[in-house]
């Protein structure tokens, strides 16, 4: 088993003052939720022992009843039945363990097949919560996903013309939104520059 640290920034709490971790590793059982402990830097953290090489889905439950995702998750996977996204983490294997496993494989073809499956699995879950971008709500996020804009990198490369076209095509309710800051915000999110993103979003809110 490997120690994995889960972290949630303090600003994600909003009106809440505590949070717990729930996911595949505790069968999504709130009664077995793992409490996050506050740290001096304002973040809340929890250390969990997980199986290397395995992929887990998880979310944070705040004490005001809200569920939030990990702002810096490896990826997100959409759960259509519930209409939500779950955070996703794949626990890396230690180098020595991975090397030992490689030596026990009987053929190079078997190794290539395993790597191919792993790459495909990661690719399937590279989807970000676009509502973290100021100006994008759940409805607009779905419109963007339908146009192939699945994550922060996709959004950062989208032109203002394309984004405006998506909004205009969806009707007057969406055409009123201004997407000109979205690619810039997405670029910061894609490179995990959360503090710079927060500062930019505060400027945007202040300009309303």
N, C-alpha and C positions, 0 to 999 in steps of 0.2 A: 504494500500500500504506500501511497505517496501523499505527503502533506500539501494541500492546495489552499491558498489564501483567497477568500472572496472579499471584495471590498466595495463599499458604497459611499460616494461622497456625501458630506453632510447636507449640501444644498438639495439633494434628492429627497430629503425627508419632508420638506414643506411644513405642514402643520403638525406632522408626527414628531416623536422624539425617540423612537426606537424601531428596530426592524429585526426580522428573523429570516432565515434562509430555508427555502423549501424546494425540493426537486426530486429527480429520479432516485437519488441516493438515500432518501428517506421516504420513498413511495408517495411523495406529495402529501404526507400526513402532517397536518398542522400541529398535531399533538407531539410530534417528534421533531418539530422545527428547531433549527440551530440558531441560537441568539447571536447577534452581531454586537461586538463590544466597541464602544467609542474610543478613539485615540486622540492624542494631543493635536494632531494635524486636522482634526475635524471629521475624519473618515470613520466609518464603522466597518469592522473586520471580523471575520470568523475563519478559523482554520479547520479543514475537514480532510480526513484520510480517504483517498479515492484510489480506485484500481487504475494503474498506468495502462495506456492504450485504449481506454474506454471513453465513450462520448456520453455526456450527461446534459439534460435540460434542467433549467432551474429558474426561479424568480425570487424576489424579495417581497415579504409581506410586512407592511408598516402597521404600527399599532393604532392608526386611525382607519384601518380597514382597506387601504389602497394597496394594490399590487404594482410593483415597479420592476423594470428590467435592470440588468447590470449595464451601466453606461459604457463600460469598456469590455464588453463580452467579446469572445472570439468571433461570434456570429449569432444570428437569430433565426429561428424556424417558426413559420406561421402555422398555427393550429386553427384550421378553418372552422372546425366544429364549434370552437369557443370564440372565434373572432379575435384572437390575441396572438402575440409573438412571445415565444419563450427564449430566454438567453441560452446559449450553448457553449460548452467547454469540452475539449478533447484533452485528456490528461496525457502529457508527453511521457514517453518511456525513458529511463536512464540510459545513457550511452552504452554502458557495459551490458545491460540487460538486452538492449536491442542488438548488440553485436553477437551475443551468445545465441539469440534466436536465429539470427541470420546464418550462423554457422551450422545450425541443425537442419536447415532446409535442404531438401534433397536435390533441387534443380534451380537454375537461374530463372526459368519460366515461372516457377511457383512464387519466387520472390517478386518478380515483375508484376504478377497478377495481384499480389497482396498490396503492393504500393499503388497500383492502379485503382483498386477498390478504396483505399484510404484517401487518395486524392479526390475521387468522385464524391465520397461522403462529405469531405470538407467543402467541396464546391457546392453541394446541394444545400448547405446551410449558410452560405455567405449572403445573408440578408440582414439589413440593419433597420432599426426603428427610426424611420424618417421623420416621425413626429418630434424628434429631438431638435429638428431644425425650426427656428422661429418662423411662424407663418404657415407651417404645414400641420394640418390636423389629420385625424384618421381617414376622413373621406378623400382628401387630396393625396394622402400617402397611397391609397388604393388605386387612384387614377394613375399615379406615377409608376406603380408596380405593373399595371396593365400595359404601360408603354415600355417596359423593360428596364425601368430605373429601380433596381432592387436594393441598392446600398449607397453609402456615402460617396464611394468612388464614382459610381455611375452618375450620381447627382452632380458631383463636382465638375464632371466633363460635359454636362448638358448645357446647351446654349439657352440664352434667355428667350430667343425666338421659339425654340422647341417647347420650353416650359410654358410660355404664354399660349402657344398653340394648343397644348393639352388642356389648359384651363378654359380657354375660349370654347373649345369643342364640347366641354362638359356642361356649358350653359351659363347664364348670367350670374348664378349664385357663386360660381367659381371664377368667372372672368374678372371679378372685382379685385382679386388677390394679385399682389405684385411679387413676382418671383426673382427679382433682380439680385437679391442678397443670398438666395439659396445655394448657388454653386460655391460662393465664398465660404459660407458657413459649413457646407458639406466637406470642403477641402480641409478645414480645420478639424472637423470630426473624424475624417478618414485618417488623419495623421495623429489622432488622439491629443490634439492641443486643446484640451477641455477648458483651461483657464482663459485662453485667448478667445475661444468660442463664447464663453460666458460673458466676457467683456464686450464682445461685438453684439451679442444679443441684448445686453443692457442698453447699448447705444441705440439699437433699433427700437426697443421699447420706449426709450426716452424721446425718440423722434416722432412717436405717434401722436 
